Amino acid sequence: MSVNYSQLLACAMLGLVASTSAMAQEKQAEVIHWWTSAGEAAAVKVFADKFNAAGGKWVDSAIAGGSNARAAGINRIVGGKPPTAMQFNTGKQFDELVSNDMLNTVDDVAKEDNWAKVIPTAFQNGVTRNGHIYAVPVNIHGQNWIWANNAVLEKAGVKEPKTWDEFLTAAEKLKAAGVVPLALGGQKWQERLLFNAVLAGVGGAQAYQTTYVKRDVSTEAFAKATEVYGKLRQYVDPGSPGRNWNDAMAMVITGKAGFQVMGDWAKGEILAANQTPGKEVGCFILGEKPLFVMGGDMIVLAKTKDASQIAAQKLLAKTLMDPEAQVAFNAKKGSLPIRTDIDVSKMDACAQKGVAYMKDPANQQPNVDMLVSSDTMGTLDDVITAYWNTPAQSAADFTKKFAAALKASN
């Protein structure tokens, strides 16, 4: 069941209680985040070390699972003991915190460091509300990557597919060779990510925008995506339900599976396994004209009047946007730096592909987090996961429920 942020925040409408004791130390920053896998932990350590070297004290509060971490942070804010900062996905997830005046802005830091000149417009819009900047964006993630164990594909006589129809053919060959064709973590967000990767690959920008911006699912492309998505069920192993994404990635890395559909944060796991993205594990995006579905992470700063906490928040904002920290963090995280003034020519081969995909603005599409509310996302997750886990459900019924979820969106 999805987290209802509206209910969590409703009880805090009368105001906030400033934290005065737990955060008394000058420039001590407690950061709640969900970067808990091996690759993610190595990446967040870059920020922690940089912050400590700048005179702060990073207090790490890692909570597995995005919805769990966000709910914990919101509860802390509502309870009057806010963390210094907390992670959200770039997009609409923090809107209710902003509307209820529960976050500090970073306008002064953004102006001083000229963020407007170095952050892509889509991401500037993603952290700005009513003319104020309420979060620090830290990266750009491509969410619709296909990862492949190249040795497994070669042994099975499979070439890198270019379209989803070719992917289905390749999956059939891998299945015949006794390899799990598609490693999938059977969790709602992963099933949604897979569906959207199929939609983007089958229908391109027009289908993606028609679905999530115009709220129209009556297109031929949506029907085709639904058909392909249903066919993918037969290529997932019985251990999929409940599996974490990094465990699914491990199946590809170790050769137990041929493919995984996952965002480029998967590169952190490849690096942690002492392999090279683009070499042992290949990377590509499917589609006649590959669409780069962009997302990312941002850090919000909880509302406080504590001078030491405000100082810590400003130092944290500067640290997260520091060019050196940006390069080191994103190299380990698998994402692209949020700053456009950073040279990425020395990053891995998959990062280079990502930059190439993004060169044409027409290929750049914001992910669903930026297009629909958290409540709508939760409803869509329920619809998508029900279809994935109910083979008997008709495509027509799925489309009807998907349309109803979009129609009720805000």
Secondary structure, 3 states (H helix, E strand, C coil): CCCCHHHHHHCCCCCCCCCCCCCCCCCEEEEEECCCCHHHHHHHHHHHHHHHHCCCEEEEEECCCHHHHHHHHHHHHHCCCCCCEEEEECCCCCHHHHHCCCECCCHHHHHHCCHHHHCCHHHHHHHEECCEECEEECEEEECCEEEEEHHHHHHCCCCCCCCHHHHHHHHHHHHHCCCEEEECCECHHHHHHHHHHHHHHHHHHHHHHHHHCCCCCCCHHHHHHHHHHHHHHHHCCCCCECCCHHHHHHHHHCCCEEEEEECCCHHHHHHHCCCCECCCEEEECCCCCCCEEEECEEEEEECCCCHHHHHHHHHHHHHHCCHHHHHHHHHHHCCEECCCCCCCCCCCHHHHHHHHHHCCHHHEEECHHHCCCHHHHHHHHHHHHHHHCCCCCCHHHHHHHHHHHHHCCC
